């Protein structure tokens, strides 16, 4: 493989890893909740997956942003910046979710649906899920834009 081809392949590989890992989290989270014996166990497993995802979710767009900075394609730079912003925000939200789970004396799923702790948890969970979906869409759009602008 020639050097120029290899240089073009690296950002594609990073973008594919970003998209693939996000899609894996979306698909596997639902499967874990179906297969796990309890919601608490499922939440622990998905939480562990998300802990690893955050490295990819933040690292991939940062690496791609550094690569694109030289080429100065404003649309892709803005898209990657959005990916970094979504990832950083999701990390903060997920830390709040972990704090709520840790501070609750009973599992969140055992709390009454009107309990303020469960409601706050639900809001953060919804925001986190939306941020994950936005990151996957951002990764997919990045790949599509990269292919059309190549």
C-alpha positions as CSV (number, residue, x, y, z in Angstrom):
1,X,0.0,0.0,0.0
2,X,1.4,3.4,-1.0
3,X,1.9,6.0,1.7
4,X,-0.9,8.3,0.4
5,X,-3.4,5.5,0.4
6,X,-2.3,4.5,3.9
7,X,-2.7,8.1,5.1
8,X,-6.3,8.2,3.7
9,X,-7.1,4.8,5.2
10,X,-6.2,5.9,8.8
11,X,-9.1,8.4,9.2
12,X,-11.5,6.0,7.6
13,X,-10.5,3.3,10.1
14,X,-10.9,5.7,13.0
15,X,-14.3,6.8,11.7
16,X,-15.4,3.2,11.2
17,X,-14.3,2.3,14.7
18,X,-16.3,5.3,16.0
19,X,-19.5,4.4,14.1
20,X,-19.1,0.6,14.8
21,X,-18.6,1.0,18.5
22,X,-21.5,3.3,18.8
23,X,-23.8,1.0,16.9
24,X,-22.6,-1.9,19.0
25,X,-23.5,-0.1,22.2
26,X,-27.0,0.7,20.9
27,X,-27.6,-2.9,19.8
28,X,-26.0,-4.6,22.8
29,X,-27.6,-2.5,25.5
30,X,-31.1,-3.7,24.5
31,X,-29.8,-7.3,24.3
32,X,-28.2,-7.1,27.8
33,X,-31.5,-5.9,29.3
34,X,-33.4,-8.7,27.7
35,X,-30.9,-11.4,28.8
36,X,-29.9,-10.2,32.3
37,X,-31.5,-11.6,35.3
38,X,-32.2,-8.2,36.9
39,X,-32.3,-4.6,35.8
40,X,-29.5,-3.8,38.3
41,X,-27.2,-6.4,36.7
42,X,-28.0,-5.2,33.2
43,X,-27.3,-1.6,34.2
44,X,-24.0,-2.6,35.7
45,X,-23.0,-4.4,32.4
46,X,-24.2,-1.6,30.2
47,X,-22.5,0.9,32.5
48,X,-19.2,-1.0,32.0
49,X,-19.7,-0.9,28.2
50,X,-20.4,2.8,28.3
51,X,-17.2,3.4,30.4
52,X,-15.2,1.9,27.5
53,X,-17.3,3.6,24.9
54,X,-16.5,7.0,26.2
55,X,-12.8,6.6,25.3
56,X,-13.8,5.9,21.7
57,X,-16.5,8.5,21.6
58,X,-14.2,11.2,22.7
59,X,-11.0,10.0,21.2
60,X,-12.1,9.2,17.6
61,X,-13.5,12.7,16.8
62,X,-10.6,14.4,18.5
63,X,-8.1,12.3,16.4
64,X,-10.2,13.0,13.2
65,X,-10.4,16.7,14.2
66,X,-6.6,16.9,14.4
67,X,-6.3,15.2,11.0
68,X,-8.9,17.5,9.4
69,X,-7.4,20.6,10.9
70,X,-4.6,20.5,8.3
71,X,-7.1,20.2,5.4
72,X,-9.4,23.0,6.9
73,X,-12.7,21.6,5.6
74,X,-15.1,23.7,7.7
75,X,-18.1,21.4,7.4
76,X,-16.3,18.4,8.6
77,X,-14.4,20.3,11.4
78,X,-17.8,21.6,12.7
79,X,-19.3,18.1,12.5
80,X,-16.3,16.6,14.4
81,X,-16.5,19.4,17.0
82,X,-20.1,18.5,17.5
83,X,-19.1,14.9,18.0
84,X,-16.6,15.9,20.7
85,X,-19.2,18.1,22.4
86,X,-21.8,15.3,22.4
87,X,-19.2,12.8,23.8
88,X,-18.0,15.2,26.6
89,X,-21.6,16.0,27.5
90,X,-22.5,12.3,27.6
91,X,-19.6,11.6,29.9
92,X,-20.8,14.3,32.4
93,X,-24.4,13.0,32.2
94,X,-23.3,9.4,32.7
95,X,-21.3,10.4,35.8
96,X,-24.4,12.0,37.2
97,X,-26.3,8.7,36.5
98,X,-23.6,6.7,38.3
99,X,-23.8,9.1,41.2
100,X,-27.6,8.7,41.5
101,X,-27.3,4.9,41.4
102,X,-24.6,5.0,44.0
103,X,-26.5,7.3,46.3
104,X,-29.8,5.3,46.1
105,X,-30.2,2.8,48.9
106,X,-32.5,0.7,46.7
107,X,-32.2,-0.1,43.0
108,X,-33.6,2.6,40.8
109,X,-35.9,0.1,39.1
110,X,-37.5,-0.7,42.5
111,X,-38.4,2.9,43.3
112,X,-41.9,4.2,42.7
113,X,-42.3,5.8,39.2
114,X,-43.1,9.1,40.9
115,X,-40.1,9.1,43.2
116,X,-38.0,12.2,42.6
117,X,-34.8,10.1,42.4
118,X,-36.2,7.8,39.8
119,X,-37.6,10.7,37.8
120,X,-34.2,12.5,37.9
121,X,-32.5,9.3,36.9
122,X,-35.0,8.9,34.0
123,X,-34.3,12.4,32.7
124,X,-30.5,11.8,32.8
125,X,-30.9,8.4,31.2
126,X,-33.0,9.9,28.4
127,X,-30.5,12.7,27.8
128,X,-27.6,10.1,27.8
129,X,-29.4,7.9,25.3
130,X,-30.1,10.8,23.0
131,X,-26.5,11.9,23.2
132,X,-25.4,8.4,22.2
133,X,-27.7,8.4,19.3
134,X,-26.5,11.8,18.2
135,X,-22.9,10.5,18.3
136,X,-23.7,7.5,16.1
137,X,-25.5,9.8,13.6
138,X,-22.6,12.2,13.7
139,X,-20.1,9.4,13.0
140,X,-22.3,8.2,10.1
141,X,-22.6,11.6,8.6
142,X,-18.9,12.1,9.0
143,X,-18.3,8.9,7.0
144,X,-20.8,10.0,4.3
145,X,-19.3,13.5,4.1
146,X,-15.8,12.1,4.0
147,X,-16.7,9.9,1.0
148,X,-18.4,12.7,-0.9
149,X,-15.6,15.2,-0.3
150,X,-12.8,12.8,-1.0
